[in-house]
């Protein structure tokens, strides 16, 4: 209760005669008789020692030793006094509802030097009658909602409630009001003495957290010092729990509260018992049922080639419907492959590769997967361990390489399955499910090495002119060092196609190129050992895929290009190469093979000594670099 008074003359205590101020008619309050503490900036002006004498039997409170100067009736620069004096004290309302409370009254008596006492007239205190106690201490409403029914996933529970009485908080938490939410059973969230709470009103509670007990499914909230859960105010907070790993009956949460008061030495000589707000069922639908299975909502697997024995790039796209924490293991099962990784680690590529950790005790590679090949069954298992958390419904895209098996005849694709979990994250379990293949076959193999496309065009058909011959290839499997491409039908009247640029009169079309320094000198047959520069573009840049960026003429007029160590012809995209040669002096028939059939003189290209595997061991981390 807060009392405010305005005096037209001083009320003083002098020479041991104390002035008094008495408020009567405070019927129905339950605080036992005795001294109560006075609070507020003016407390010691209302009573010596900051105390007042309360009488339950007389329904009054007497302020003794009052020293109050008069007040300013009209604010002015010359009057320093306030327009009123205020003091606060605590009493306990009646224990049952009643509307029969009368208005209290106030009177005062002043002390003077000669002991004369001047009395103040009794005056009724205006305002709403005190202590009608027309409402019971209770929860007016309480409801709870959730944002996920997925098994093993995080679930955000939002609690809203409204109480009929202020719930205060104090510095000593044992005297602060508390709220208990119970019945949230069957979660996998472990005990936590400081479970964070969120939402608009989280700061109302000490530390913006609560004490969580997993077995009881309870959350204990303590009102923070200096805060009030205000009566009739809709409080809203949220907590994060983790759903059960299997479907559960709906939880039936309940809420209760203890209204506590400051310690006796702060408000009264007599302790005030806490007030219990009765337990109430919290309204909610299907709370914590975990009725939706955790799964991979996206699980796509794609391979780059179906050529027997080829090194195959496998691309995996996954999306879980739950968050995946650090330490979660994604397991891929069902590969048939002849791959042998001596380090037992597969380097990973792709946008999500950095989210996975390397496997120990193998050498540390920035991103790698455990590789487990069961020799007897020829089934390969790949384990991917997360080192970064992944949000629900976020795509994981990675790629790795395996070597295709040999298959003749009918070669169906494999049924690759994926699951997630692991000992480090026992609350995560995504059951094994078959992946979706974007195209028929994954590591079933069965195809032969072949061209996807072969195209050729020239810059000019003018006799004796310098000509750019542009050839574009696209193969159906990656080819590695030692692979030879044989081009026939390019025989020119100018055999000396690789000459050092020893003076400024030579042009590239006449065979002048810096790469020609690497060409072996010709001995014997005029064409044996002769070379031609292999260019990457029209700007005469050397081609990076071939040994010395040179082609070697053979005695029969064929041209052989050899893929150099560390290079790779990609299967994912076409590549082009350019020869600059001088046309014949006289016109001759066109070279297309469709016109001459298999005649040796027609223009054609073929793979000779195709290398489907690299000899670099172990496979480098940058395996995808050409």
Secondary structure, DSSP 8 states (H G I E B T S, - for coil): -EEEE--SS-B--BTTB--EEEEE--TT----SEEEE-BSTTHHHHSGGGEEEEETTTTEEEEES--B----SS--TT--S-S-EEEE------SS--------EEEEEEE-TTS-EEE---EE--SS-S----S-SSEEEEEEEES--BTTSEEEEEEEEEESS-EE--SSGGGS-EEEEE---S-----EEEEEEESTTGGGBGGGEEEEETTTTEEEEEB-TT-EE-TT--EEEEEEEE--SS-------EEEEEE----HHHHBSS----EEEEEEE-B-SSTT---B---EEEEEEEES--BTT-EEEEEEEEEESS-B-TT-EEEEEEEE-----TTSEEE-BSTTGGGB---SSS---SSEEEEEEETTTTEEEEEEEBSS-B-TT--EEEEEEEE-----S-------EEEEE-GGGTT--EEEEE-EESSS-SS---B---EEEEEEEES---TT-EEEEEEEEEESS-B-TT-EEEEES---S-----B---STT--GGGTB-GGGGGS----SSTTTT-EEE-BSSTT--B-TTBGGGEEEE-TTS-EEEEB-TT--B-SSS-EEEEEEEE--SS-----BHHHHTT-TTSBEEEEES---S---SS--TTTT--
